[in-house]
């Protein structure tokens, strides 16, 4: 089965691709931090952040359609969580609606909070997509390990990325087997069948994890991430890191003045 890997464009040869994974990870965190700390209603500042991330995406030669498609896959989960804020946030009423026996009101402050969450989440997601699309997963994990991130977390990310596709294949095979047996009947029977499938998938995943761990220990695995090439911090990384940090600082100054 063909899978869409999150680092499928990491083999390109752009300026962003050639940067050290540690540089890209740190600058991504700084960008997300700047976006999160920006107060609401700073639309010009958010537009500046969008311009910055758009320029970096163009420099990386990653297809814009791919980036937008990835971001739109994640955004519904953000909207689903924040969609109820306008109904519960206190403030000036923007509108009142009758739904069956309930009367719900929408406030301007709630709409502002909703727009603020959606914009910040989208900008952060774009930066993370840029990071994962221009960096091989093994190099990114190696960089996280050298940045002294807990080794357990690095191992969890490594195994999650390596075996999530195996689990997806397992689910697709179970679904095909279910459909070939004329899956139907009452709603309760369908829910029971799906519950049994989930339980079976959990047991198979647990057993596979035990077998993989035993096999890796038998081959001398000590929890260290190994790559074929060494990570090198070049002058280009220093120039990019300093320049990007200065842009974020100037954006913060502009935010204060605005």
SELOTOR-433986 format. One record per residue: x, z, y of N, C-alpha, C in turn. Coordinates in pm, whole numbers, padded with zeros to 5 digits, always signed. Each point is the difference from the previous one (the first is absolute). Layout:
# SELOTOR-433986
XZYXZYXZY ...
# end
This chain:
# SELOTOR-433986
+00085+00000-00119-00085+00000+00119+00088+00000+00124 -00040-00079+00099+00076-00010+00124-00039+00111+00094 +00101+00070+00053-00026+00110+00092+00062-00032+00136 -00059+00055+00104+00052-00017+00135+00086+00122+00035 +00131-00013-00014+00091+00110+00027+00013+00021+00151 +00014+00126+00038+00005+00030+00143+00130-00048+00062 +00105-00026-00078+00127-00049+00054+00026-00144-00041 -00105-00080-00011+00016-00137-00048+00072-00089+00101 +00007+00040+00127+00073-00078+00101+00133+00066+00037 +00047+00091-00082+00123+00072+00032+00127-00082-00027 -00014-00118-00062+00118-00082-00030+00031-00100+00110 -00071+00004+00111+00028-00091+00110+00123+00045+00078 +00050-00089+00086+00127+00025+00068-00019+00001+00151 -00074+00097+00047-00020+00014+00144+00082+00118+00051 -00001+00018+00132+00073+00111+00059-00057+00134-00047 -00132+00008-00010-00064+00124-00044+00034+00028-00146 +00006-00103-00082+00033+00019-00141+00142+00053-00019 +00091-00041+00088+00141+00037-00016+00030+00141+00048 -00095+00064+00066+00024+00137+00046+00004+00096-00118 +00071+00109+00020+00010+00103-00102-00137+00066-00020 -00039+00027-00125-00130+00065-00025-00016+00132+00074 +00108+00074+00016-00009+00127+00071-00034-00021+00148 +00059-00105+00059-00032-00031+00139-00147-00036+00016 -00050-00085-00089-00140-00042+00009-00094+00117-00025 +00036+00088-00091-00087+00114-00029-00006+00096+00118 +00114+00031+00060+00003+00094+00112-00072-00058+00121 +00024-00127+00032-00067-00062+00113-00151-00011-00023 -00040-00021-00124-00143-00004-00031-00063+00137+00024 +00068+00106-00042-00051+00135+00026-00008+00029+00149 +00101-00044+00076-00004+00022+00145-00116-00076+00063 -00024-00122-00047-00111-00078+00053-00133+00067-00030 -00019+00045-00123-00125+00067-00037-00017+00128+00081 +00109+00074+00019-00007+00123+00078-00039-00029+00145 +00057-00105+00058-00035-00036+00137-00146-00042+00010 -00049-00074-00099-00139-00044+00001-00094+00119-00013 +00032+00092-00089-00088+00114-00024-00005+00092+00122 +00112+00017+00069+00005+00092+00114-00054-00062+00129 -00032-00127-00002-00055-00064+00120-00144+00048+00023 -00032+00050+00118-00136+00049+00026-00102-00113-00005 -00126+00033-00020-00105-00103+00001-00011-00067+00137 -00066-00115+00002-00025-00077+00122+00126-00057+00063 +00113+00005-00072+00121-00066+00049+00007-00141-00060 -00095-00084+00041-00014-00130-00065+00119-00090+00027 +00060+00010+00118+00118-00083+00030+00117+00039-00090 +00014+00129-00025+00108+00045-00087-00023-00047-00144 -00123+00009-00046-00032-00050-00135+00023-00151-00008 -00031-00072+00107+00027-00145+00003+00150-00027-00005 +00078+00085+00065+00145-00014-00005+00052+00025-00142 -00053+00101-00067+00040+00026-00139-00037-00118-00089 -00117-00057+00022-00041-00116-00080+00092-00118+00027 +00041-00018+00124+00092-00109+00033+00135+00021-00070 +00048+00125-00002+00128+00029-00066-00006-00032-00148 -00105+00048-00067-00010-00022-00145-00024-00148-00030 -00070-00072+00090-00022-00143-00020+00132-00078+00011 +00083+00038+00095+00131-00066+00014+00085+00024-00124 +00000+00122-00051+00078+00030-00120-00052-00077-00121 -00131-00016-00011-00057-00077-00111+00042-00146+00010 +00001-00054+00122+00044-00139+00018+00148-00015-00033 +00081+00097+00038+00143-00006-00033+00025+00011-00149 -00086+00070-00072+00019+00020-00143-00041-00122-00082 -00070-00097+00061-00050-00121-00068-00098+00032-00112 -00054+00120-00004-00106+00033-00095-00129-00063+00050 -00076-00069-00084-00123-00065+00045-00095+00097+00068 -00047-00039+00118-00092+00086+00075-00130+00019-00077 -00043-00105-00067-00123+00011-00078+00013+00105-00110 +00117+00006-00061+00025+00100-00106-00007+00141+00059 +00061+00021+00117+00001+00133+00062-00141+00042+00037 -00076-00091+00061-00137+00034+00039-00087+00027-00122 +00018-00079-00103-00079+00019-00121+00029+00135-00063 +00127+00039-00004+00036+00132-00053-00059+00113+00083 +00004-00015+00131-00051+00107+00086-00151+00013-00012 -00069-00113-00017-00146+00005-00012-00044+00059-00134 +00089+00002-00098-00033+00064-00127-00004+00151+00016 +00086+00054+00085+00012+00146+00016-00096+00053+00106 -00028-00079+00104-00079+00049+00112-00139+00049-00038 -00071-00062-00096-00133+00054-00033+00001+00146-00043 +00109+00046-00065+00007+00140-00039+00013+00090+00124 +00073-00047+00101+00013+00077+00124-00135+00007+00072 -00066-00115+00008-00131-00005+00067-00101+00087-00073 +00005-00002-00133-00095+00080-00078+00015+00148+00027 +00122+00044+00026+00023+00142+00028-00040+00036+00143 +00025-00091+00095-00020+00033+00142-00134-00045+00054 -00081-00070-00077-00123-00058+00051-00102+00107+00040 +00011+00121-00055-00099+00104+00029+00036+00084+00123 +00119-00022+00055+00043+00081+00114-00092-00017+00120 -00041-00123+00037-00089-00012+00118-00131+00075-00013 -00044+00031-00122-00128+00068-00019+00014+00152+00009 +00121+00052-00016+00019+00145-00001+00080+00051+00120 +00068-00090+00071+00079+00041+00115-00091+00032+00117 +00021+00116+00060-00082+00040+00115+00045-00075+00125 -00096-00022+00091+00031-00070+00124-00122-00072+00053 +00026-00089+00097-00109-00076+00060-00059-00097-00102 -00132-00001-00009-00069-00079-00100+00001-00147+00040 +00045-00086-00092+00000-00144+00024-00124-00067-00056 -00062+00061-00100-00120-00057-00058-00058+00094-00104 -00130-00011-00021-00069+00083-00098-00083-00090-00090 +00005+00029-00131-00066-00085-00098-00075+00087-00100 -00113-00052-00044-00082+00068-00100+00021-00066-00135 +00050+00079-00095+00022-00049-00137-00086+00087-00092 -00112-00059-00046-00096+00073-00080-00047+00124+00076 +00032+00119-00053-00045+00125+00060+00104+00062+00092 +00116-00066+00012+00108+00057+00080+00019-00080+00128 +00040+00072+00103+00037-00065+00126+00149+00024+00025 +00074-00108+00003+00145+00009+00017+00037-00054+00137 +00103+00057+00059+00047-00041+00132+00146-00039-00007 +00035-00096+00081+00138-00048+00011+00052+00036+00138 +00120+00059+00007+00057+00042+00127+00115-00092+00038 +00023-00009+00130+00111-00082+00050+00135+00055-00045 +00013+00131-00001+00126+00060-00044+00025-00027-00148 -00106-00001-00081+00016-00032-00141+00042-00144-00020 -00059-00092+00078+00041-00141-00009+00145-00018+00043 +00041+00078+00099+00139-00007+00045+00095+00049-00109 -00036+00108-00065+00083+00051-00109+00006-00101-00115 -00113-00061-00032-00004-00101-00106+00089-00118+00032 -00009-00052+00123+00085-00113+00039+00147+00040-00002 +00030+00123+00043+00138+00047+00002+00057+00008-00142 -00078+00052-00095+00046+00010-00139+00021-00138-00060 -00093-00091+00023+00010-00134-00059+00122-00074+00054 +00023+00007+00130+00114-00071+00059+00132+00058-00047 +00011+00132+00000+00124+00063-00045+00026-00027-00147 -00105+00006-00081+00017-00026-00142+00043-00144-00024 -00059-00094+00072+00033-00141-00020+00144-00029+00041 +00045+00054+00113+00139-00020+00041+00098+00062-00100 -00033+00118-00048+00087+00065-00099+00005-00080-00131 -00115-00052-00041-00006-00079-00123+00082-00128+00015 -00008-00064+00115+00079-00121+00023+00149+00028-00011 +00045+00112+00055+00142+00034-00007+00043+00028-00144 -00084+00067-00077+00033+00028-00140+00000-00128-00083 -00092-00092+00028-00001-00128-00072+00127-00078+00031 +00042+00002+00126+00124-00067+00038+00120+00062-00073 +00002+00132-00010+00109+00068-00070+00006-00039-00147 -00111+00008-00070-00001-00028-00144+00014-00149-00030 -00041-00086+00093+00008-00144-00025+00140-00055+00021 +00081+00068+00077+00135-00049+00029+00109+00079-00071 -00037+00092-00087+00097+00084-00068-00032+00005-00149 +00100-00028-00082-00020+00014-00144-00030+00146-00034 -00090+00018-00093-00043+00136-00031+00116+00086-00051 +00090-00060-00078+00115+00077-00050+00092+00043+00113 +00022-00089+00097+00085+00036+00114-00067+00104+00089 -00132-00010+00014-00071+00099+00080+00008+00138-00065 -00017+00005-00132+00011+00128-00070+00142+00055+00010 +00099-00089-00009+00139+00043+00014+00025+00057+00139 -00057-00065+00103+00015+00050+00135-00067+00134+00019 -00119+00018-00057-00068+00129+00009+00081+00109-00068 +00062-00033-00110+00083+00098-00071+00120+00040+00082 +00063-00098+00069+00117+00031+00082-00039+00073+00129 -00127-00011+00040-00049+00077+00114-00041+00142-00039 +00034+00036-00120-00025+00136-00052-00148+00030-00020 -00080-00101-00028-00136+00027-00041+00001+00062-00138 -00086+00096-00030+00000+00063-00133-00002-00103-00112 +00090+00020-00096+00016-00097-00108-00127-00015-00083 -00077+00108-00010-00126-00008-00076-00095-00100+00065 -00009+00002+00133-00088-00093+00070+00047-00144-00018 +00131-00019+00006+00054-00135-00020-00030-00051-00141 +00014+00088-00099-00031-00038-00138-00148-00033-00017 -00087+00079+00064-00144-00026-00010-00034-00136+00061 +00057-00031+00117-00023-00130+00062+00052-00113-00088 +00116+00022-00060+00058-00104-00087-00088-00029-00120 -00044+00104-00069-00084-00019-00119-00138-00054+00039 -00052+00044+00115-00130-00049+00042+00005-00150+00024 +00105-00045+00069+00011-00144+00027+00028-00080-00126 +00074+00060-00091+00039-00074-00120-00115-00014-00098 -00086+00100-00010-00101+00001-00107-00143-00017+00051 -00020-00010+00131-00136-00022+00047-00054-00133-00049 +00089-00099-00013-00044-00132-00048-00030+00005-00149 +00073+00082-00073-00030+00017-00143-00138+00063-00017 -00031+00098+00082-00131+00063-00008-00112-00096+00040 +00028-00084+00098-00101-00099+00039-00027-00097-00114 +00107-00043-00070-00019-00086-00117-00080+00071-00107 +00026+00128-00018-00073+00078-00100-00148+00007+00035 -00029+00021+00127-00140+00005+00043-00069-00135-00021 +00070-00109+00032-00060-00132-00017-00025-00031-00148 +00088+00042-00087-00023-00022-00144-00118+00082-00049 -00009+00125+00045-00114+00083-00040-00131-00057+00054 +00004-00053+00121-00121-00060+00057-00040-00125-00078 +00098-00081-00038-00031-00119-00078-00058+00036-00135 +00056+00103-00063-00053+00044-00129-00143+00055+00015 -00026+00069+00111-00134+00052+00025-00101-00113+00018 +00038-00101+00080-00092-00111+00027-00023-00085-00125 +00101-00011-00086-00017-00080-00121-00096+00065-00099 -00028+00128+00017-00094+00071-00087-00138+00012+00064 -00029-00094+00093-00132-00008+00062-00035+00132+00069 +00083+00035+00099-00019+00125+00073-00131-00006+00079 -00088+00091-00025-00129+00000+00068-00073+00131-00029 -00130-00007-00007-00078+00120-00027-00040+00072+00126 -00043+00124-00015-00045+00080+00113+00118+00048+00082 -00033+00043+00121+00104+00046+00092+00077+00118-00055 -00066+00092-00067+00067+00115-00058+00098-00042-00107 -00038-00097-00082+00091-00049-00105+00122-00068+00062 -00019-00075+00107+00113-00065+00066+00095+00103+00059 -00055+00103+00064+00087+00104+00055+00077+00073-00109 -00063+00021-00114+00069+00066-00111+00113-00087-00051 -00023-00130-00009+00105-00091-00046+00117-00003+00097 -00030-00005+00130+00107+00000+00100+00077+00132-00003 -00069+00111-00021+00069+00129-00011+00094+00004-00119 -00045-00056-00113+00088-00006-00117+00122-00088+00027 -00019-00109+00073+00113-00087+00034+00101+00073+00087 -00049+00076+00098+00091+00076+00087+00077+00105-00079 -00068+00068-00092+00068+00100-00082+00106-00064-00089 -00033-00114-00059+00097-00071-00084+00119-00047+00082 -00027-00050+00122+00110-00044+00085+00091+00115+00037 -00056+00116+00028+00082+00117+00034+00088+00042-00118 -00057+00003-00119+00077+00039-00119+00112-00100-00026 -00031-00129+00009+00103-00101-00023+00110+00008+00105 -00037+00026+00125+00101+00011+00105+00090+00121-00023 -00060+00111-00040+00079+00121-00026+00096-00022-00117 -00049-00060-00107+00086-00026-00116+00110-00099+00034 -00033-00102+00080+00103-00097+00039+00106+00068+00086 -00042+00088+00090+00096+00071+00083+00095+00086-00083 -00051+00066-00105+00087+00079-00087+00099-00088-00074 -00046-00115-00048+00090-00090-00072+00107-00058+00093 -00038-00036+00119+00097-00056+00095+00103+00106+00039 -00046+00122+00025+00094+00106+00037+00098+00027-00114 -00049+00008-00122+00089+00024-00114+00100-00113-00016 -00045-00124+00021+00092-00113-00013+00106+00000+00109 -00037+00037+00123+00096+00002+00109+00100+00114-00015 -00046+00114-00047+00093+00111-00024+00097-00036-00111 -00047-00068-00102+00088-00042-00110+00107-00098+00047 -00026-00069+00110+00097-00097+00054+00081+00058+00115 -00005+00131+00018+00084+00067+00098-00053+00002+00142 -00132-00013+00018-00056+00001+00135+00008+00141+00058 +00052+00009+00123+00016+00130+00065-00081+00012+00129 -00093-00092+00024-00083+00006+00119+00055-00072+00120 +00116-00061-00010+00063-00070+00112-00043-00146+00003 -00034-00048+00119-00038-00140+00016+00125-00087+00005 +00005-00103-00083+00117-00087-00008-00040-00142+00038 +00086-00062+00081-00021-00139+00041+00128-00079-00022 -00014-00132-00006+00116-00086-00022+00089-00008+00124 -00056+00013+00118+00077-00009+00123-00002+00134+00072 +00104+00027+00076+00009+00123+00076-00060-00020+00139 -00057+00107+00052-00058-00006+00134+00110+00020+00103 +00003-00089+00099+00103+00005+00103-00066+00005+00137 +00043+00095+00080-00049+00013+00137+00091-00082+00090 -00051-00110+00057+00078-00095+00078-00024+00022+00149 +00084-00062+00086-00027+00009+00146-00138-00053+00039 -00050-00100-00074-00134-00052+00030-00106+00109-00016 +00019+00088-00099-00093+00110-00018+00005+00096+00118 +00121+00026+00048+00013+00091+00115-00063-00061+00125 +00024-00129+00023-00058-00065+00118-00153-00002-00008 -00051-00032-00118-00144-00006-00016-00062+00139+00016 +00061+00101-00064-00053+00135+00008-00002+00053+00143 +00112-00020+00073+00008+00048+00138-00098-00078+00090 -00002-00132-00018-00090-00081+00082-00146+00033-00025 -00037+00015-00126-00139+00033-00034-00037+00138+00054 +00092+00096-00010-00027+00134+00053-00017-00002+00152 +00083-00080+00068-00014-00011+00146-00135-00061+00039 -00044-00099-00078-00130-00060+00030-00112+00102-00015 +00009+00083-00105-00102+00103-00019+00006+00104+00111 +00121+00034+00044+00013+00097+00109-00058-00056+00129 +00029-00128+00029-00056-00062+00119-00152-00008-00009 -00050-00023-00122-00146-00002-00018-00060+00137+00029 +00070+00105-00043-00049+00137+00027+00004+00030+00151 +00105-00045+00067+00008+00021+00145-00112-00076+00070 -00023-00124-00044-00110-00077+00057-00134+00068-00026 -00011+00062-00117-00122+00072-00035-00023+00117+00096 +00107+00074+00031-00013+00112+00093-00035-00048+00140 +00065-00109+00045-00028-00050+00134-00139-00058+00009 -00044-00067-00107-00133-00062+00000-00108+00107-00006 
# end
